[in-house]
Amino acid sequence: SWSYCASTVGCIAQLRAEGYAVYAVEQVEGAVMLDEFRAVPGVKYALVFGNEVDGVGQEAVDRCDGAVEIPQAGTKHSVNVSVSGGVVLWSFFCQIRPKR
């Protein structure tokens, strides 16, 4: 199931009220590099992605519990949102999936 929120800030507030740890995927001061981020077992995570040009708005970043940054090399520091979603979600999945 899914639900609609009129604003990112409102969505973040709702997710936090439901017990999620909310993280922005963004290049901001204090962000943890994705390869250094460690998901805590049992914690419910919600990730906020922005678009390639504008990213996640500062007001939304300020309301998140933290930020995760995808390490990048070169001069262009943006990744298409579908690509960044795949990269970040795979990393989270590898950390939280049941071990065989």
C-alpha positions as CSV (number, residue, x, y, z in Angstrom):
1,S,0.0,0.0,0.0
2,W,1.0,3.6,-0.4
3,S,-0.2,7.0,0.5
4,Y,0.2,10.5,-0.9
5,C,1.7,13.5,1.0
6,A,1.4,17.0,-0.3
7,S,4.9,18.0,0.9
8,T,8.2,16.3,1.6
9,V,8.3,17.9,5.0
10,G,4.9,16.6,5.9
11,C,5.8,13.1,4.7
12,I,9.0,13.2,6.8
13,A,6.9,14.2,9.9
14,Q,4.4,11.4,9.2
15,L,7.2,8.8,8.8
16,R,9.0,9.8,11.9
17,A,5.6,9.6,13.8
18,E,5.3,6.1,12.5
19,G,8.7,5.2,14.0
20,Y,10.9,5.4,10.9
21,A,14.5,6.7,10.9
22,V,14.5,9.1,8.0
23,Y,17.6,9.8,6.0
24,A,18.2,12.1,3.1
25,V,20.3,10.8,0.2
26,E,22.2,14.0,-0.5
27,Q,25.6,15.7,-0.5
28,V,25.4,17.8,2.7
29,E,27.7,18.6,5.6
30,G,27.7,15.7,8.0
31,A,26.5,13.1,5.6
32,V,27.8,9.6,6.1
33,M,29.3,8.0,3.0
34,L,27.2,5.1,1.8
35,D,30.0,2.6,2.1
36,E,30.5,3.6,5.7
37,F,26.8,3.7,6.7
38,R,25.7,0.7,8.9
39,A,22.0,-0.1,9.2
40,V,20.9,-1.0,12.7
41,P,19.0,-4.3,12.8
42,G,15.3,-3.8,13.7
43,V,15.3,-0.1,12.7
44,K,12.7,0.9,10.1
45,Y,14.4,3.3,7.5
46,A,12.8,5.7,5.1
47,L,15.0,7.3,2.5
48,V,14.4,10.7,0.9
49,F,15.7,11.2,-2.7
50,G,15.8,14.4,-4.7
51,N,16.1,15.0,-8.4
52,E,19.4,15.3,-10.2
53,V,19.5,19.0,-10.5
54,D,18.0,20.3,-7.2
55,G,18.5,17.4,-4.9
56,V,16.7,17.2,-1.5
57,G,15.6,20.6,-0.3
58,Q,17.3,22.0,2.7
59,E,14.1,22.2,4.7
60,A,13.6,18.5,4.2
61,V,17.3,17.7,5.0
62,D,17.0,19.7,8.2
63,R,14.1,17.5,9.4
64,C,15.8,14.2,8.6
65,D,17.6,12.1,11.2
66,G,20.7,12.2,9.0
67,A,22.0,12.0,5.5
68,V,23.8,9.4,3.4
69,E,26.0,10.3,0.4
70,I,26.9,8.2,-2.5
71,P,30.7,8.3,-3.0
72,Q,31.6,9.8,-6.4
73,A,34.7,10.6,-8.3
74,G,35.3,13.1,-11.0
75,T,33.9,16.6,-11.5
76,K,30.2,16.0,-12.0
77,H,28.6,15.3,-8.6
78,S,25.1,14.1,-9.4
79,V,23.4,10.8,-10.1
80,N,20.1,10.2,-11.8
81,V,17.5,9.5,-9.1
82,S,16.7,6.0,-10.4
83,V,20.4,5.1,-10.4
84,S,20.9,6.5,-6.9
85,G,17.8,4.7,-5.7
86,G,19.2,1.4,-7.0
87,V,22.6,2.0,-5.5
88,V,21.4,3.0,-2.1
89,L,18.6,0.4,-1.9
90,W,21.0,-2.4,-2.8
91,S,23.4,-1.3,-0.1
92,F,20.7,-1.2,2.5
93,F,19.3,-4.6,1.3
94,C,22.8,-6.2,1.6
95,Q,22.9,-5.0,5.2
96,I,19.4,-5.9,6.4
97,R,18.6,-9.0,4.4
98,P,18.3,-12.3,6.4
99,K,21.6,-14.1,6.3
100,R,21.6,-17.6,4.9
